[in-house]
Amino acid sequence: MAGDGEGAAAFAAAKAEWLGGSGGLPLLRWWRASGGGELLRGWDAVRAGAVAPALAAVSGACLAMSAMLLAEAVFMAAASLVRRRPERRYSAGPLGAQDGEDEERGLLGYPMVLVQIPMYNEREVYKLSIGAACGLSWPSDRVIVQVLDDSTDPTIKDLVELECINWAKKGKNVKYEVRNNREGYKAGALKEGMLHAYVQQCDFLAVFDADFQPEPDFLMRTIPYLARNPQIALVQARWEFGNLLTGILGRFCS
């Protein structure tokens, strides 16, 4: 320990000599003459009084976040071991025609589903979301795809409407709806969309945002839980990210 103290004292003396002594190289003499020594001492004071505490606070915050993530991972792992999976807790039998049943009667076994997609100037994703909704594996006469377009760009509105028309020509039941205000924004559009007369014939509702791309079997995997279990009012599916590895935010959210 004494050796460490002597070494520190020697280093401090050498530093003081370098900053304030009369010898040294020309560059060092210029540095001292121009006030560089005072600047360095000022930086030492700032580093000790502000930089070091700030770095310590950031390090503490990072450690706290790491502890939170670890606790969450442990909790989720424990929960996955003890909880019962939904398919074991609830009945979710197949819909449609069963063995020996008439096929037309079996189609009536599929509940009527309304799929809502609210949009607002969604130039980049409108085709993907509308196409995914129209591609759901469900009898075409038992599902209505309702596109609620609040776009303020006339060009985008025309593109979205044209996309709906194209899918309607392919036999899909697509409704393109607009309104003359944006009250309530997307939530308001969803609410107003429920006021149309054709909605009354629907038994269940699926809502996808404009950038969602549901898998084709989404309704087949979710609607049976609602149809077979009247005590269930909502089924929330897990989100996945299409740009998971292309940005820091996507990797963080995953």
Buried (B, 14 or more C-beta within 10 A) or exposed (E): EEEEEEEEEEEEEEBEEBBEEEEBEEEBEEBBEEEBBEEBEEEEEEEEEEEEEEEEEEEEEEEEEEEEEEEEEEEEEEEEEEEEEEEEEBEBEEBBBEEEEEEEEBBBBBBBBBBBBBBBBBEEBBBBBBBBBBBBEBBEEBBBBBBBBBBEEEEBBEBBBEBBEBBBEEEBBBBBBBEEEEEEEBEBBBEBBEEEEEBEEBEBBBBBEBBBBBBEEBBBBBBBBBBBBEEBEEBEEEEEEEEEEEEEEEEEEE
